[in-house]
Amino acid sequence: VLPYLLSSGLSKQELVQAVNISFTFSSLVVLFLFSQLNIFDYQYLLISIPGIALVFIGVHFGSIVQNKLDTLQHKRLTQLLLLVLGSTIILKSF
């Protein structure tokens, strides 16, 4: 979804909002499907709750960095991070 959104010409705020909405929606779909397949356990939910605090901290610091970058720098940094993450996945497959 992110490469498509990067090429769509959204502002950096709109891009971040769209990615966050996409991630939240997909997480809710996975949660629903897990519950339908009876593989959802509330114990895992309790374990995951502290991670939510880390997400909010990351979003806070990410927004600080995002506000300091212009649109072109933001787009290039996002593309660079995608390249690094993609390369890491490819290298781990060997």
Contacts in CASP RR format, 6 or more apart in sequence:
PFRMAT RR
TARGET T0000
AUTHOR 0000-0000-0000
METHOD contacts of the structure
MODEL  1
VLPYLLSSGLSKQELVQAVNISFTFSSLVVLFLFSQLNIFDYQYLLISIP
GIALVFIGVHFGSIVQNKLDTLQHKRLTQLLLLVLGSTIILKSF
1 18 0 8 1.000
1 19 0 8 1.000
1 22 0 8 1.000
2 19 0 8 1.000
2 78 0 8 1.000
2 82 0 8 1.000
3 82 0 8 1.000
5 15 0 8 1.000
5 18 0 8 1.000
5 19 0 8 1.000
6 15 0 8 1.000
6 75 0 8 1.000
6 78 0 8 1.000
6 79 0 8 1.000
10 18 0 8 1.000
11 71 0 8 1.000
12 66 0 8 1.000
12 69 0 8 1.000
12 71 0 8 1.000
12 74 0 8 1.000
12 75 0 8 1.000
13 66 0 8 1.000
15 74 0 8 1.000
15 78 0 8 1.000
16 63 0 8 1.000
16 66 0 8 1.000
31 40 0 8 1.000
34 40 0 8 1.000
66 74 0 8 1.000
69 77 0 8 1.000
END
